């Protein structure tokens, strides 16, 4: 836990990297917001609850978009919350349009921007017919990639455009033509007949990007895996491949595998309990006539700290027993 | 013919019909006269075509002024010699085709040519004293050549083929005009007949009557068996003060239900209708019925005016809405003005609105007012209460909820319909709606810009909603496949019966719960306590704020609010955290938070700085400490290397301290 590398970082950088300040600021802000209510039961308890909810991933519920986007952990928590809340919609088999998914997103985050949802939809639909229906799993995985790695994807898009136009940001321009240059500048006629860009070249640029990018990137090894399967690929082809890649999903840790997407036994149990109350729907809660102003709650689920669903961490080099909260994606 | 008889009594008692003892001499070419029983001698004349009439001198003396040539099978008028003082001449029942050879009879007062074959009125220009002219049952097609007959008293043209009344305006002494059984299609051109008291127009094809009010003496008008179907076509009769006797039987108008009282109402001067005396009772009934009809007409006119106003206003509101939604480009302002200047003066509009206020319903005739009570109608919005429905068009209409509604009216309203109003604006007045219209169970939304499922959360604050109708027009949210289930889920505590007209089944409820139940569970049990409080508290705070904004805070209200909040608690608590804040409020709140965020950031930065400084110092100390410690130990060891000198030093220090 107290690895020398961690302590080697200067203070600010360390705090920034772990986004500690973000959470602290937010906690203090929340405290200020609700000081009348919170002062009733103590500040210490407030902080406990706050950080517990951060651990459990429930801190992002009904929060504004700027907060949800602030840290990778928040993003992952949001994805997970979305999956948990609306898994039933997917299970029902309904195919929904982009706008409907956006509506559902807005139920959890009122000011979620439409552009993100649109971009996610574009991945699923390969930039075609934006009004098409999408299945829950397709959308969810595409959305995950788009939302979690949004900054990364923007840079990738820029790189892709450059490559398409024939400019390679990586190569050094040498007056004497080398084989590399020949490959970089195919005649325009060639480019139009072949779709997309060359995979290996693409990978080189991405590798550089991952190195110098301060935002989260997918693990380079996995990216290489994705790109090694094909000769050429288009931008959206690449994104689709990313979204469907199991390894990346696992690396992110927010969502279960595609096969398990509809399974959540704990929640299903809860749902059955709720459903059992439906026929006698007339005031299922009249059994709790509390005079207090606090709503009566079912005993809070002792939420275990949120762990990513897959513990297959041993593979990676950095298995120093670091807490589960840190993802490879954050390095 | 009987009427003519009675009016001719002035001429004396001798009946024309008795065969007179005259003789008609006949020309050789004419058919043999029927001289049986007659003393008519027709001698041949010098003119080959016309017979010459001669009478015996006894006859001349006996019946000096009258001559009857009835049924003589005459085909032409004979030449009548030596009878210049003749006053009555009878040519009935012959076959005469032209009126001729009587120009010399300039004293003629009575001329009877009934039942002949005359085709044209002519040959009468010298008969200036003629008073009675009987030309019934002929073949006359046109009234003409009567210019000189200024003393005419009776003109009988029945049974002819006359199509038009004309050339009679000079007959200012005419008292009886008989045009029955002709081909008249309308009646006009009656001016100048200043003495006319009887006009017989039976058995024609008359569809309208005009100019009768120009006949100052007309008392009897017979229009039986014509083609009159409305009173408007004979409306001039109402203006004739002299008319006392009229017949309409055999006309289509007589079959109408309103026939009798309409005639009686419009012609108060009538004494006989269709040959029956008009009783007082009938007159009274007629006036009552007419008054009722008038009222009804006025009322329906008012209603149609109101409807028109309403329609225009709604159109105006719709267009403003479309502009707002950027659906149509901004058109020239003068066109806008044209629409806003509805047919009536705006001041008049306001005037009419005041009178239609619900408090003053008592003054309106309950029998005639329909349930429609048009309320404030201005150009930009429309508020209307129609029995059990309150309809609001345009965002300005929301202000009307502040008005003092009578308890009765407000209590009757069970349906509230919103059109052309932004849903976000509606959300803000929902608390008011809850209070002012406690029985509203059915909400309808059309063109209200419902785009997010989240917006339905706002409806949860109402007391009870039984039915919900979201019109697809202008509400994109209806295009979502799951919208109904979400509504059922979020508003499950209402146990809604119908959505958009379709019944809600148990399966629907189950499906709704199945789809969104986990959302509710997550929203309630997984939120930290302080979030729950803040979200719920927020909602309640907002409600209080709205209530405070209404006129005065009544003490009774506070209790209600408490019980309300208790009920809110009692309802599905796990959904209570699913709220809807309108976009504006949300952004407002985010703005407010910005300041706090900035402060927090600064505060945290200070804390971090402090902490890092301390940490740095700590680390520096940690680095330096071993060295320092060694030096400390070394110093101490060096100091006490020489035990005796150290002891002396310590003692010295102690004494120095004293």
Interface residues (C-beta under 8 A of the other chain):
Chain A: X11 X12 X15 X21 X24 X25 X26 X28 X29 X30 X32 X33 X34 X37 X38 X41 X46 X49 X50 X52 X53 X56 X58 X59 X61 X62 X64 X81 X84 X85 X86 X87 X88 X89 X92 X94 X96 X97 X99 X100 X103 X104 X106 X107 X110 X111 X267 X270 X271 X274 X275 X278 X279 X281 X282 X283 X284 X285 X286 X288 X289 X290 X291 X293 X294 X295 X296 X297 X298 X300 X301 X303
Chain B: X452 X453 X454 X476 X477 X479 X480 X481 X482 X492 X493 X495 X506 X509 X510 X511 X513 X514 X515 X516 X517 X518 X519 X520 X521 X522 X523 X524 X525 X526 X527 X528 X529 X530 X531 X532 X533 X534 X535 X536 X537 X540 X565 X566 X569 X570 X571 X572 X573 X576 X577 X578 X581 X586 X590 X593 X596 X597 X599 X600 X601 X603 X604 X607 X608 X611 X612 X615 X616
